[in-house]
Amino acid sequence: VDHDGGTVEVGAGQSVLTRGGERIRYSCGPEGAEYVAVCLPAFRPDTVHRDEDDATSAGEVPQ
């Protein structure tokens, strides 16, 4: 997980806590990964703040 302060490597069974308004970017190696985002209050695609150069549109799930 990339964030303004650097990068955190998260392994199987681990979690990451981020705060509202914090810039983050998820990535995984060529083997892929399965992850679950739990957002409180509930996540809504229409309220996502994505950078303009992000290739994934709000609400799309990368394959």
C-alpha positions, 0 to 999 in steps of 0.5 A, spaced: 500 500 500 503 506 497 501 512 501 504 519 502 509 517 508 512 511 503 510 504 502 507 498 507 507 491 505 501 487 507 501 480 507 496 474 508 492 475 514 494 482 515 490 489 515 491 496 514 488 502 517 487 508 513 484 515 515 479 519 511 482 523 506 489 519 506 492 518 499 493 511 498 494 506 492 493 499 492 498 494 488 500 487 488 505 483 484 504 479 478 501 473 482 495 477 484 491 478 490 484 478 493 483 483 498 477 486 502 476 494 503 471 495 509 469 502 509 466 506 515 461 510 513 459 505 507 463 506 501 460 509 495 463 509 488 460 516 487 464 519 493 471 516 491 476 521 490 481 518 485 487 522 481 485 524 474 491 519 471 488 513 475 486 508 469 480 505 474 474 509 474 470 509 480 466 503 481 470 499 477 473 493 480 480 491 477 481 484 474 
